[in-house]
Amino acid sequence: MTTAPLLASAWPVASVQTVVTVLALALAVVTGVLALLDRKLPRWVLVLVALLELALLVMLVQCVVAWVGGNGPADPVVFLAYLVVVLVAAPGTVWWGAAEPGRWGTGVVCIAGLLIPVLVVRLQQVWTGASVTTGG
């Protein structure tokens, strides 16, 4: 007997997921170094955030197209909640980080760069119906 869902949907954005992960981790490295140097958030970091948001929007469009085509998430409500969070994480932390000069504002953006890949993996799990199992 199997515990896998009977109708698991294929994840439609595997290649974009890689781009999002690389951009988010690059954002984390850049802002992490800036935070260690006690620097405020420079304007050129906004370009990296804009590229990340563009990749996330491409991911959103691909998910919507797949969903309309009949390949939808296993749990739509949870998927939409994670999707909203992943889309607002980087711009929200940039807004927060710009208001806080120095290492702490830049560090907040670094945390978003580390959080976004985790959220994208969770989006994939919710889409395909995969569950996280714990020992015990």
Protein Blocks (a to p, Z undefined) as FASTA:
>chain_A
ZZbdfklccdfklmmmmmmmmmmmmmmmmmmmmmmnopacdfklmmmmmmmmmmmmmmmm
mmmmmmmnopacfblmlmmmmmmmmmmmmmmmmmmmmmmgcjklmmmmmmmmmmmmmmmm
mmmmmmnopacddeZZ
